[in-house]
Amino acid sequence: MTFSRVLIANRGEIARRIIRACRDVGLVSIAVYADADADAAFTREADESVRIGPTPASESYLSIEAILDAARRTGAEAVHPGYGFLSERAEFARAVTEAGLVFIGPSAEVMEAMGRKDRARDIAERAGVPITPRFEPDDIPADAFPVLVKAAAGGGGKGMHVARRPDDLADALAVASREARSAFGDDTLLIEKYVERGRHVEVQVFGDTRGEIVHLYERDCSAQRRHQKVIEEAPAPFLDPAVRQLLLDSAVALCREVGYVGAGTVEFLVAGTDAYFLEMNTRLQVEHPVTEEVTGVDLVQWQFQIAQGEPLPLRQDEIGCEGHAIEARIYAEDPYAGFLPQAGRVVDVQWPWHERVEAALDGPGEVGTAYDPMLAKIITRGATRDEAIDALVAALSETAVLGVTTNTGFVRRLADSTAFREGDVHTGWLDDPELSSALLDRPELSDRALAEAAQCMTEPAEDDPFGCRDGWRSAGHAGPDRVVLVEQFGQRHEIDLDASAQCRREAIPEPWIGAPWLRRIGGRVWVAQHGESWVLEVPDPMSRARSAAQGDETVTAPMPGTVLTVQVAEGDRVVADQRIATMEAMKMELTLVAPHDGVVGELGARPGQQVPIGQVIARVTAADGDA
């Protein structure tokens, strides 16, 4: 059962994390990559790297045959699945072991039992773990609403929707079914009581082949949007001690009931002194670093040891929990445009140098639409929760991702909000516009950032003979004293040059909290400040601006994806915000709506069609009498 060569069936930041753990314990790391990741950081850092297929995940990271072929070609002896992709697919675990390899995770049988939410509920009930009431679609009492519709297979928040009234149920079932079928190949759904203002608290567990089970305390992941976690922390704050003990005991009891081996997470919904079992994740979690920070345990190294048949390194009474740790997920998405996933080229990156960072990239690179848009996790710790939060806010202030819009600034504002600091953020908080709207106003560039951007745009390249700042000007003309720059969102700025302004072109080796950081490439300058980023350029007088009216008439694809449904026909009369179509991109379902009242004049796509970014889906023209 011992092994020395580990194939990592994943990509991005988790692949890099496992590579580091392999290096620390003397194991050979083998990376697999799809075409889009040929030049990615994890492929360069692994001891060996092997191509497994083209960019689509279905032909590479989700192909069991391709991964097993890579294992055979490289002489791998064990496979670490990371998280996502095939990590919770029982058929993958079974195929790995049948190929004579060690699967670093629980058995296929346990994954089948716990990987489905419906079966996991039954096991939890037998173990005495508290569960939420469950309903059949045609037998839901009127007073049971709101209810939660969720996919029985898989996780990650996909295929999960709340129906607040009986009239909402049919739509929630239809959307959840589509998402579940697309993400997991299984559209079986569960309907459970939805707990309002609940907190998401999960327990890290570990089991060995000798039947020993321990917990490594709990994490709070209540700051989430549409069931996707944004900020996680350990231990869970403001938790009743009796509830904490119930969660820890229940998680261990559940693992004993199913005979669990390896790393896992048991998730609960907590409301006051009530707690309910949600699901079990039979793998390492994205947020595992916060547990490592407060327990001092390397969970990936533990996975290696347990997979080789060794006993748990520590007994329960030897595992402590000290201080507080917090993690922010950095996504390529625009929080101020409905959290729409983003794609493009990252021209530069600056991560906080003094904190733990788990990142997919450390410099320029491409962010595509084929995979999850998470770019990094930033983890901080402190003796107290306030210290950990302060450190996170500072770290996010020092973070800059230029070229692709991210949620960094939004997460910084969330972490620093009164609601988060006081523990008022529950699982539905970010989805309630009345509670979170203040965080969703797009910030404006500061005067300091504009001054430095203007200065940057007036400085020629260092090798330009006309760029010497010696006062000489061709034909005796003085340089400009005012610069006009335009943001990517159309905002125009007229800036008086400030001789004291600096252009911060390079990475700054010391903390630069609050200071703008800039990078000029050609006729554009990228600016980052407090985690936010902007791109500015000199307006082109020869370009023809598209009128607002023209823009308002067109409903376009916000990113590459697949059109799922078209709800209107040519000639239909529509009202503002009426649903025009739905499309899937990055495994998310996006709703496209009418920009104003009018008539559908032209349809540019049909259900099932693959469309590029900017593809016209429909044109909505103002009808006679419409304003």
C-alpha positions as CSV (number, residue, x, y, z in Angstrom):
1,M,0.0,0.0,0.0
2,T,3.0,2.3,0.2
3,F,3.7,4.6,-2.7
4,S,6.3,7.1,-3.9
5,R,4.8,8.6,-7.1
6,V,1.5,10.6,-6.8
7,L,-0.5,11.6,-9.8
8,I,-2.6,14.7,-9.1
9,A,-5.9,14.5,-11.0
10,N,-6.7,18.2,-10.8
11,R,-5.4,21.6,-11.8
12,G,-4.8,25.2,-10.5
13,E,-4.2,26.1,-6.9
14,I,-5.1,22.8,-5.4
15,A,-2.7,21.0,-7.7
16,R,0.0,23.4,-6.6
17,R,-0.9,22.7,-2.9
18,I,-0.6,19.0,-3.3
19,I,2.7,19.4,-5.2
20,R,4.1,21.3,-2.3
21,A,2.9,18.6,0.1
22,C,4.5,15.9,-2.0
23,R,7.8,17.8,-2.0
24,D,7.7,18.2,1.8
25,V,7.5,14.4,2.4
26,G,9.7,13.3,-0.5
27,L,7.0,12.0,-2.9
28,V,7.3,12.5,-6.7
29,S,4.4,14.7,-8.0
30,I,2.9,14.1,-11.4
31,A,0.7,16.7,-12.9
32,V,-1.9,16.2,-15.6
33,Y,-3.0,19.0,-17.8
34,A,-5.3,19.9,-20.6
35,D,-4.3,22.1,-23.5
36,A,-5.4,25.3,-21.8
37,D,-3.1,24.6,-18.9
38,A,0.0,23.7,-20.9
39,D,1.9,26.7,-19.5
40,A,0.2,26.9,-16.1
41,A,2.2,27.2,-12.9
42,F,1.2,23.8,-11.6
43,T,2.5,22.1,-14.7
44,R,5.9,23.7,-14.3
45,E,6.2,23.0,-10.6
46,A,5.4,19.3,-10.6
47,D,8.2,16.8,-10.9
48,E,6.6,15.5,-14.0
49,S,3.7,16.7,-16.2
50,V,1.7,14.9,-18.9
51,R,-1.0,16.1,-21.3
52,I,-4.3,14.3,-21.0
53,G,-6.4,16.0,-23.6
54,P,-8.0,19.1,-25.1
55,T,-9.3,22.0,-23.1
56,P,-12.9,20.9,-22.4
57,A,-13.1,19.2,-19.0
58,S,-15.2,16.4,-20.4
59,E,-12.2,15.4,-22.6
60,S,-9.5,15.9,-20.0
61,Y,-10.0,16.4,-16.2
62,L,-13.3,14.6,-16.2
63,S,-12.1,11.7,-18.4
64,I,-11.3,8.7,-16.2
65,E,-9.8,6.9,-19.2
66,A,-7.4,9.8,-19.9
67,I,-6.3,10.1,-16.3
68,L,-5.7,6.3,-15.9
69,D,-3.8,6.3,-19.1
70,A,-1.6,9.1,-17.8
71,A,-1.0,7.1,-14.6
72,R,0.1,4.1,-16.6
73,R,2.4,6.2,-18.8
74,T,4.1,7.9,-15.8
75,G,4.3,4.9,-13.5
76,A,2.2,6.6,-10.9
77,E,1.3,4.5,-7.8
78,A,-1.3,6.7,-6.2
79,V,-3.9,9.3,-7.4
80,H,-4.9,12.4,-5.4
81,P,-8.2,13.8,-6.8
82,G,-8.0,17.2,-5.1
83,Y,-11.5,18.7,-5.1
84,G,-14.1,19.3,-7.8
85,F,-13.9,17.4,-11.1
86,L,-13.7,13.6,-10.3
87,S,-13.0,13.9,-6.6
88,E,-16.3,12.6,-5.4
89,R,-17.1,10.3,-8.3
90,A,-17.3,6.7,-6.9
91,E,-16.7,5.3,-10.4
92,F,-13.4,7.1,-10.5
93,A,-12.3,5.8,-7.1
94,R,-13.3,2.3,-8.1
95,A,-11.5,2.6,-11.5
96,V,-8.3,3.8,-9.8
97,T,-8.2,0.9,-7.3
98,E,-9.1,-1.7,-10.0
99,A,-6.1,-0.4,-12.0
100,G,-3.9,-1.4,-9.0
101,L,-3.4,2.2,-7.8
102,V,-4.0,3.8,-4.4
103,F,-6.9,6.2,-4.3
104,I,-6.1,9.0,-1.8
105,G,-9.6,9.3,-0.4
106,P,-12.4,7.1,1.0
107,S,-13.6,3.9,-0.7
108,A,-16.0,4.0,-3.7
109,E,-18.6,2.4,-1.5
110,V,-18.5,5.1,1.1
111,M,-18.5,7.8,-1.6
112,E,-21.6,6.2,-3.1
113,A,-23.3,6.2,0.3
114,M,-22.3,9.7,1.3
115,G,-22.0,11.4,-2.1
116,R,-25.7,11.5,-2.6
117,K,-27.7,13.7,-0.3
118,D,-30.7,11.4,-0.2
119,R,-28.7,8.4,1.0
120,A,-26.6,10.5,3.3
121,R,-29.7,11.7,5.0
122,D,-30.7,8.1,5.8
123,I,-27.3,7.3,7.2
124,A,-27.3,10.5,9.3
125,E,-30.7,9.6,10.7
126,R,-29.4,6.1,11.7
127,A,-26.4,7.7,13.4
128,G,-28.7,10.0,15.5
129,V,-27.6,13.1,13.6
130,P,-30.3,15.9,13.4
131,I,-31.8,16.3,9.9
132,T,-34.3,18.8,8.3
133,P,-37.8,17.8,7.3
134,R,-38.1,16.4,3.8
135,F,-41.1,16.7,1.4
136,E,-42.3,15.2,-1.9
137,P,-43.0,17.6,-4.7
138,D,-46.8,16.9,-4.7
139,D,-47.1,16.9,-0.9
140,I,-45.7,20.1,0.5
141,P,-47.9,21.8,3.2
142,A,-48.6,25.4,2.5
143,D,-47.0,26.4,5.8
144,A,-43.8,24.6,5.0
145,F,-42.6,27.3,2.6
146,P,-39.9,28.4,2.0
147,V,-38.3,25.1,0.9
148,L,-34.9,24.3,-0.6
149,V,-34.7,22.4,-3.8
150,K,-31.3,20.7,-4.3
151,A,-29.6,18.1,-6.4
152,A,-29.3,14.7,-4.7
153,A,-25.9,14.2,-6.4
154,G,-22.9,16.5,-6.2
155,G,-22.5,19.7,-4.3
156,G,-20.8,23.1,-4.6
157,G,-24.2,24.9,-4.6
158,K,-25.1,23.8,-8.1
159,G,-28.6,22.6,-8.6
160,M,-29.8,24.4,-5.4
161,H,-32.7,26.9,-5.4
162,V,-35.1,28.3,-2.8
163,A,-38.9,28.3,-3.5
164,R,-40.5,30.8,-1.2
165,R,-44.0,30.3,-2.3
166,P,-46.0,27.4,-3.9
167,D,-46.0,29.4,-7.1
168,D,-42.2,29.4,-7.2
169,L,-41.8,25.6,-6.9
170,A,-42.2,24.6,-10.5
171,D,-39.6,27.0,-11.7
172,A,-37.2,26.1,-8.9
173,L,-37.6,22.4,-9.8
174,A,-37.0,23.0,-13.5
175,V,-33.9,25.1,-13.1
176,A,-32.4,22.8,-10.4
177,S,-33.0,19.8,-12.5
178,R,-31.3,21.3,-15.5
179,E,-28.3,22.4,-13.5
180,A,-28.0,19.0,-11.7
181,R,-28.2,17.1,-15.0
182,S,-25.5,19.4,-16.5
183,A,-23.1,19.4,-13.6
184,F,-23.6,15.8,-12.2
185,G,-25.4,13.8,-15.0
186,D,-28.2,13.1,-12.5
187,D,-31.3,15.3,-12.1
188,T,-32.7,13.6,-8.9
189,L,-33.8,16.4,-6.5
190,L,-34.5,16.7,-2.8
191,I,-36.9,19.1,-1.3
192,E,-36.3,20.1,2.3
193,K,-37.4,22.8,4.8
194,Y,-35.4,26.0,4.2
195,V,-34.0,27.4,7.4
196,E,-34.0,31.2,7.2
197,R,-31.0,33.2,8.5
198,G,-29.2,29.9,9.1
199,R,-25.4,29.6,9.5
200,H,-23.3,27.1,7.5
201,V,-21.0,25.3,10.0
202,E,-19.0,22.3,9.0
203,V,-16.7,19.9,10.8
204,Q,-13.4,18.6,9.5
205,V,-13.1,14.8,10.1
206,F,-10.5,12.2,9.6
207,G,-10.6,8.4,9.8
208,D,-8.0,5.7,9.4
209,T,-8.1,2.0,8.4
210,R,-8.2,0.9,12.0
211,G,-11.6,2.5,12.6
212,E,-10.3,5.5,14.5
213,I,-12.2,8.8,13.9
214,V,-11.2,12.3,15.0
215,H,-12.5,15.8,14.3
216,L,-10.3,18.8,13.8
217,Y,-13.0,21.3,15.0
218,E,-15.3,23.3,12.9
219,R,-15.4,26.1,10.3
220,D,-18.0,28.7,9.5
221,C,-18.8,29.3,5.8
222,S,-22.0,31.4,6.2
223,A,-20.7,34.2,3.9
224,Q,-21.9,32.7,0.6
225,R,-23.7,33.9,-2.5
226,R,-26.1,31.5,-4.2
227,H,-24.7,28.7,-2.0
228,Q,-21.2,29.4,-3.2
229,K,-18.8,30.2,-0.3
230,V,-17.0,33.5,-0.3
231,I,-15.3,33.7,3.1
232,E,-14.6,30.9,5.5
233,E,-13.2,30.9,9.0
234,A,-12.1,28.6,11.9
235,P,-13.3,28.2,14.5
236,A,-17.0,29.2,14.0
237,P,-17.6,32.5,15.9
238,F,-20.6,33.2,18.1
239,L,-21.5,29.5,18.4
240,D,-23.3,28.2,21.4
241,P,-20.9,25.8,23.2
242,A,-23.6,23.1,23.4
243,V,-24.3,23.4,19.7
244,R,-20.6,23.2,18.9
245,Q,-20.3,19.9,20.9
246,L,-23.4,18.6,19.2
247,L,-21.9,19.2,15.8
248,L,-18.5,17.7,16.7
249,D,-20.1,14.6,18.2
250,S,-22.6,14.2,15.4
251,A,-19.8,14.4,12.7
252,V,-17.8,11.7,14.4
253,A,-20.9,9.5,14.9
254,L,-21.8,9.8,11.2
255,C,-18.3,8.7,10.2
256,R,-18.3,5.8,12.5
257,E,-21.7,4.7,11.1
258,V,-20.4,4.7,7.5
259,G,-16.9,3.4,8.3
260,Y,-15.2,6.5,6.9
261,V,-11.5,6.6,6.0
262,G,-9.5,9.7,5.0
263,A,-10.4,13.4,5.0
264,G,-14.0,14.5,4.9
265,T,-16.3,17.3,6.0
266,V,-19.7,17.1,7.6
267,E,-21.8,20.1,6.9
268,F,-24.6,21.5,9.1
269,L,-27.1,24.4,9.1
270,V,-27.3,26.1,12.4
271,A,-30.1,28.4,13.6
272,G,-29.8,29.6,17.2
273,T,-29.6,26.4,19.3
274,D,-31.0,24.2,16.5
275,A,-28.7,22.3,14.1
276,Y,-29.4,20.2,11.0
277,F,-27.3,17.9,8.9
278,L,-26.8,19.2,5.3
279,E,-24.4,16.8,3.6
280,M,-21.0,15.2,3.7
281,N,-18.1,16.0,1.3
282,T,-16.0,13.0,0.9
283,R,-12.8,14.8,0.0
284,L,-10.5,17.7,1.0
285,Q,-12.4,21.0,1.1
286,V,-11.4,24.3,-0.6
287,E,-11.3,25.9,2.8
288,H,-9.1,23.4,4.5
289,P,-6.2,25.9,5.1
290,V,-8.1,27.7,7.9
291,T,-8.3,24.4,9.8
292,E,-4.6,23.8,9.2
293,E,-3.8,27.3,10.6
294,V,-5.7,26.8,13.9
295,T,-4.7,23.1,14.5
296,G,-1.2,23.1,13.1
297,V,-2.0,20.0,11.1
298,D,-1.1,19.5,7.4
299,L,-4.2,17.8,6.1
300,V,-2.7,16.8,2.8
301,Q,0.2,15.0,4.5
302,W,-2.3,13.3,6.7
303,Q,-4.1,12.1,3.5
304,F,-0.9,10.6,2.3
305,Q,-0.3,8.8,5.6
306,I,-3.8,7.4,5.9
307,A,-3.8,6.3,2.2
308,Q,-0.7,4.2,3.0
309,G,-2.4,2.4,5.8
310,E,-0.8,4.3,8.7
311,P,-2.7,5.2,11.8
312,L,-3.9,8.7,12.5
313,P,-0.9,10.8,13.6
314,L,-2.8,12.3,16.6
315,R,-5.4,11.2,19.0
316,Q,-8.5,13.4,19.6
317,D,-7.1,14.7,22.9
318,E,-3.9,15.7,21.2
319,I,-5.6,18.0,18.6
320,G,-5.9,21.5,19.7
321,C,-7.5,24.7,18.3
322,E,-5.7,27.9,18.8
323,G,-6.3,31.4,17.5
324,H,-8.5,32.3,14.6
325,A,-8.0,31.9,10.8
326,I,-10.0,33.3,7.9
327,E,-9.9,32.7,4.1
328,A,-11.2,34.8,1.2
329,R,-11.8,33.2,-2.2
330,I,-10.6,35.4,-5.1
331,Y,-12.8,34.8,-8.2
332,A,-12.6,36.2,-11.8
333,E,-16.1,37.7,-11.6
334,D,-17.7,41.2,-11.5
335,P,-19.6,41.6,-8.3
336,Y,-21.1,44.9,-9.6
337,A,-22.6,43.2,-12.7
338,G,-24.4,40.3,-11.0
339,F,-21.2,38.4,-10.2
340,L,-20.8,37.6,-13.8
341,P,-17.8,35.3,-14.4
342,Q,-14.9,37.0,-16.3
343,A,-12.4,35.8,-18.8
344,G,-9.4,37.4,-20.5
345,R,-5.7,37.9,-20.0
346,V,-4.2,38.8,-16.6
347,V,-1.4,41.3,-17.3
348,D,0.0,41.3,-13.8
349,V,-0.6,40.0,-10.3
350,Q,0.4,41.2,-6.8
351,W,-0.5,38.9,-4.0
352,P,0.2,39.9,-0.3
353,W,3.7,38.9,0.4
354,H,3.3,38.3,4.2
355,E,0.2,36.1,4.3
356,R,-0.6,32.5,3.1
357,V,-1.7,32.5,-0.5
358,E,-2.9,29.5,-2.5
359,A,-3.0,30.8,-6.1
360,A,-3.5,29.3,-9.5
361,L,-1.2,31.9,-11.0
362,D,1.6,34.3,-9.9
363,G,2.0,36.4,-13.0
364,P,0.5,37.1,-16.4
365,G,-1.7,34.3,-17.8
366,E,-5.0,33.5,-19.4
367,V,-8.3,33.1,-17.5
368,G,-10.7,31.1,-19.7
369,T,-14.3,30.0,-19.5
370,A,-13.7,26.2,-19.4
371,Y,-13.2,25.9,-15.7
372,D,-14.2,27.3,-12.3
373,P,-13.2,31.0,-12.1
374,M,-11.5,30.8,-8.7
375,L,-8.0,32.3,-9.0
376,A,-6.7,32.2,-5.4
377,K,-7.4,31.9,-1.7
378,I,-5.9,34.4,0.7
379,I,-5.6,33.1,4.3
380,T,-4.8,35.1,7.4
381,R,-4.7,34.2,11.1
382,G,-4.5,36.0,14.4
383,A,-4.7,35.4,18.2
384,T,-8.3,36.7,18.0
385,R,-11.0,36.9,15.3
386,D,-10.7,40.7,15.1
387,E,-6.9,40.3,14.5
388,A,-7.5,37.7,11.7
389,I,-10.1,40.0,10.1
390,D,-7.8,43.0,10.3
391,A,-5.0,41.0,8.7
392,L,-7.4,39.8,5.9
393,V,-8.6,43.4,5.1
394,A,-4.9,44.5,4.9
395,A,-4.0,41.6,2.7
396,L,-6.8,42.2,0.3
397,S,-5.9,45.9,0.2
398,E,-2.4,44.8,-1.0
399,T,-3.8,42.4,-3.6
400,A,-3.9,43.4,-7.3
401,V,-5.1,41.4,-10.3
402,L,-4.8,43.5,-13.4
403,G,-6.5,42.7,-16.7
404,V,-9.4,40.7,-15.4
405,T,-12.1,41.9,-13.1
406,T,-12.2,40.1,-9.8
407,N,-14.2,40.1,-6.5
408,T,-11.2,41.1,-4.4
409,G,-12.4,44.6,-3.5
410,F,-15.9,43.4,-2.8
411,V,-14.6,40.7,-0.5
412,R,-12.4,43.2,1.3
413,R,-15.5,45.4,1.9
414,L,-17.5,42.4,3.1
415,A,-14.8,41.3,5.5
416,D,-14.5,44.9,6.9
417,S,-18.3,45.4,7.2
418,T,-20.0,45.8,10.6
419,A,-22.4,42.9,9.7
420,F,-19.5,40.5,9.1
421,R,-17.5,41.6,12.1
422,E,-20.6,41.3,14.4
423,G,-21.6,37.9,13.1
424,D,-24.8,39.0,11.4
425,V,-23.9,37.4,8.0
426,H,-25.9,34.3,7.4
427,T,-26.2,32.0,4.3
428,G,-28.9,34.2,2.7
429,W,-27.4,37.6,3.7
430,L,-25.5,38.3,0.4
431,D,-28.5,37.3,-1.7
432,D,-30.8,39.8,0.1
433,P,-30.4,43.2,-1.7
434,E,-31.8,45.0,1.3
435,L,-28.9,43.7,3.4
436,S,-26.0,43.7,1.0
437,S,-26.8,46.4,-1.5
438,A,-24.3,48.8,0.1
439,L,-21.5,46.4,-0.9
440,L,-22.6,46.2,-4.5
441,D,-22.1,49.8,-5.6
442,R,-19.2,50.0,-8.0
443,P,-16.4,52.0,-6.2
444,E,-15.0,55.1,-7.9
445,L,-11.3,55.8,-8.6
446,S,-9.7,57.9,-6.0
447,D,-8.2,61.3,-6.8
448,R,-4.8,59.9,-5.9
449,A,-5.2,56.9,-8.3
450,L,-6.3,59.2,-11.1
451,A,-3.3,61.5,-10.6
452,E,-0.9,58.6,-10.7
453,A,-2.6,57.1,-13.7
454,A,-2.4,60.4,-15.6
455,Q,1.3,60.7,-14.6
456,C,1.9,57.2,-15.8
457,M,0.2,57.9,-19.2
458,T,2.5,60.9,-19.8
459,E,5.7,59.0,-19.1
460,P,7.2,57.5,-22.3
461,A,8.9,54.2,-22.2
462,E,12.4,54.2,-20.6
463,D,14.1,53.5,-23.9
464,D,12.3,56.4,-25.7
465,P,14.8,59.2,-26.3
466,F,12.0,61.7,-26.1
467,G,11.1,60.4,-22.6
468,C,13.9,62.0,-20.7
469,R,12.4,64.2,-18.0
470,D,14.9,67.0,-18.6
471,G,12.5,69.7,-19.6
472,W,13.3,69.6,-23.3
473,R,10.4,69.4,-25.7
474,S,10.3,69.1,-29.5
475,A,9.8,72.6,-31.1
476,G,9.9,74.1,-27.7
477,H,6.4,72.9,-26.8
478,A,5.7,72.2,-23.2
479,G,4.2,68.9,-22.1
480,P,0.5,68.6,-21.3
481,D,-0.8,70.0,-18.0
482,R,-4.1,68.1,-18.3
483,V,-4.9,64.5,-19.3
484,V,-8.2,63.0,-20.4
485,L,-8.7,59.3,-19.6
486,V,-11.7,57.0,-20.0
487,E,-12.6,54.0,-17.9
488,Q,-13.7,50.7,-19.3
489,F,-17.3,51.5,-18.1
490,G,-17.3,54.8,-20.1
491,Q,-16.6,57.2,-17.2
492,R,-14.6,60.2,-18.5
493,H,-11.9,61.9,-16.3
494,E,-10.1,65.2,-16.9
495,I,-7.0,65.2,-14.7
496,D,-4.7,68.0,-13.9
497,L,-1.2,66.7,-13.8
498,D,0.4,66.5,-10.4
499,A,4.2,66.7,-10.4
500,S,4.3,64.9,-7.1
501,A,2.4,61.9,-8.3
502,Q,4.3,58.7,-8.9
503,C,3.7,55.9,-11.4
504,R,4.1,52.6,-9.5
505,R,5.1,50.4,-12.4
506,E,6.8,47.5,-10.5
507,A,5.9,45.3,-7.6
508,I,6.4,47.0,-4.2
509,P,8.4,44.8,-1.8
510,E,6.9,46.4,1.4
511,P,3.3,46.8,2.4
512,W,1.5,49.4,0.3
513,I,-2.0,49.3,1.9
514,G,-4.2,52.0,0.4
515,A,-1.6,53.1,-2.3
516,P,-2.6,52.6,-5.9
517,W,-0.5,50.2,-8.0
518,L,-0.3,50.7,-11.7
519,R,0.9,48.9,-14.8
520,R,1.0,50.6,-18.2
521,I,1.0,48.6,-21.4
522,G,0.8,50.5,-24.6
523,G,-2.1,53.0,-24.6
524,R,-3.7,51.6,-21.5
525,V,-2.9,51.8,-17.8
526,W,-4.3,49.4,-15.2
527,V,-4.9,50.6,-11.7
528,A,-5.4,48.6,-8.5
529,Q,-6.4,50.0,-5.1
530,H,-8.1,48.5,-2.1
531,G,-8.5,45.3,-4.1
532,E,-10.4,47.0,-6.9
533,S,-9.0,47.3,-10.4
534,W,-9.7,49.6,-13.3
535,V,-8.3,50.1,-16.8
536,L,-8.0,53.6,-18.3
537,E,-7.0,54.8,-21.8
538,V,-6.8,58.0,-23.8
539,P,-10.1,58.4,-25.7
540,D,-9.8,57.7,-29.5
541,P,-11.3,60.6,-31.4
542,M,-11.6,58.5,-34.5
543,S,-13.7,55.8,-32.9
544,R,-17.5,55.9,-33.2
545,A,-19.1,55.5,-29.9
546,R,-22.2,53.3,-29.8
547,S,-25.2,55.3,-28.6
548,A,-26.9,54.3,-25.4
549,A,-30.1,53.8,-27.3
550,Q,-28.5,51.3,-29.7
551,G,-26.9,49.5,-26.8
552,D,-30.2,49.3,-25.0
553,E,-31.8,47.6,-27.9
554,T,-29.5,44.6,-27.9
555,V,-29.5,41.6,-25.5
556,T,-26.1,40.0,-26.0
557,A,-24.2,37.0,-24.5
558,P,-22.1,38.3,-21.6
559,M,-19.6,35.5,-22.0
560,P,-19.1,32.4,-24.2
561,G,-21.6,29.7,-23.3
562,T,-24.6,27.6,-24.4
563,V,-28.1,29.0,-24.9
564,L,-30.5,26.8,-22.8
565,T,-33.8,28.4,-23.4
566,V,-35.4,31.2,-25.4
567,Q,-38.7,32.4,-23.8
568,V,-39.8,34.9,-26.5
569,A,-40.6,34.9,-30.2
570,E,-40.1,37.6,-32.8
571,G,-42.9,40.1,-32.5
572,D,-43.6,39.4,-28.9
573,R,-44.2,42.5,-26.7
574,V,-42.0,42.5,-23.5
575,V,-41.5,44.6,-20.5
576,A,-38.3,45.7,-18.8
577,D,-36.5,42.9,-17.0
578,Q,-38.7,40.2,-18.5
579,R,-36.7,37.0,-19.1
580,I,-35.6,36.7,-22.7
581,A,-33.4,33.7,-22.5
582,T,-31.2,31.6,-20.3
583,M,-27.7,30.4,-21.0
584,E,-25.0,28.3,-19.3
585,A,-21.5,29.5,-18.9
586,M,-18.8,28.2,-16.5
587,K,-21.4,25.7,-15.2
588,M,-23.6,28.6,-14.1
589,E,-27.0,29.4,-15.4
590,L,-27.4,33.1,-16.5
591,T,-30.7,34.9,-17.1
592,L,-30.8,37.4,-19.9
593,V,-33.6,40.0,-19.6
594,A,-35.2,42.7,-21.7
595,P,-33.4,46.1,-21.2
596,H,-36.7,48.1,-21.6
597,D,-40.3,47.8,-22.6
598,G,-40.7,47.0,-26.3
599,V,-41.1,44.5,-29.1
600,V,-38.8,41.6,-29.9
601,G,-37.6,42.5,-33.4
602,E,-35.0,39.8,-34.0
603,L,-33.7,36.6,-32.4
604,G,-30.1,35.8,-32.9
605,A,-29.8,32.4,-31.2
606,R,-31.7,29.2,-30.6
607,P,-31.7,26.7,-27.7
608,G,-28.7,24.4,-27.7
609,Q,-26.5,26.8,-29.7
610,Q,-23.0,27.6,-28.6
611,V,-22.4,31.3,-28.7
612,P,-19.3,33.6,-28.3
613,I,-19.2,36.6,-26.0
614,G,-21.1,39.5,-27.5
615,Q,-23.4,37.3,-29.7
616,V,-26.7,39.0,-30.2
617,I,-29.4,36.9,-28.5
618,A,-32.3,39.3,-29.2
619,R,-33.1,42.9,-30.2
620,V,-35.8,44.7,-28.3
621,T,-37.0,47.9,-30.1
622,A,-39.2,50.5,-28.5
623,A,-42.8,50.2,-29.7
624,D,-45.0,53.1,-30.5
625,G,-46.0,54.8,-27.2
626,D,-43.1,53.3,-25.3
627,A,-40.7,55.7,-23.6
